[in-house]
């Protein structure tokens, strides 16, 4: 099994009706070779920040291309938490 990596995908398109965004979300809940973790969005500005887990970025690009979903950027990311840094103040 390939090592899974976290990715943040930014979608920004005010021309897509919100109903289509929600329709795509329903399709993305079970794509098989990647996991959609969560999305932060601003409906008014048409911007969505999505966290995914996938073996590589090409898997995500293929998923989005097959569903005709555009994206502004797609990058591998890591995570940190404030609690980790609070402990380092020492």
N, C-alpha and C positions, 0 to 999 in steps of 0.2 A: 504494500500500500504506500502511495506517495505521501511524503510529509506535507501536512496541511499548513497553510500560511494565512494570516489575516490580511484582508485588503479593504481599503476604503475606496468606494466608488462615488464620484460626484456626478449627479445628473442635474442639468439646468436647462429647462426648456419651457417657457411660458406659453408656447403654442399648443402644447398637448392638453386636451381637456382632462380635468382631474378624474373623471370617471375612467378614462383610459389608464391613468396611473394606477388606480385601484384595481382595475382589471388585470394589469400586469403584475401587481403584487400578489394577487391570487394565483397566477401562473407560476410565480417564482418561489412559492412556498415548498415546492417539491420537485426540484430540478435534478435530483439524484447525485450528481458529482460535485456539488458545491452546497454550502449551507448559508442561507441568508439569516444573519443574526439579529439585526435591527436596523432601523432607519430613523434619522432625525430629518425633519422637513420643515420648510416654510412654504405653505400652500400658495400664499399671495404672490411670492416671488418665483414660484415654480422650481425651487431648489430642493434636492434631496441628497443627504449624506448617508450612504448605506455601508454597513459593516458586513463583510462576507468572509467565509472560511473556504478556501479552495486549494487544490494542489499547485496551481500556478495561474498566472493572469490570463493565459490563453483560454483556459476553461471558462472563465467569466466572460471574456470577449466573445466566445462562441455562443454562450447562453444568451447574452444580450443581442448579438447579431441575429440569431435565429428568431428572436421575439421582436425584432425591429425596435430595440430600445437603445437610444443614444446615450452617450456618457461624455462628460467633460474630461475627467481624469480617473485613473485607476492605478492605485499604488499600494505596494506592500507596506504594512504598518506594524508597529509594536505597541504595547500598552504599558502605561505606568499609572500609579494611583497616588493621590496626595498623601495618603497615610504612610507610604514608603518614604517619602521625603520629609515628613514631619518627624519620623524617627531618627533621621540623619542630622537634625538640627543640633542634637546632643548637648 
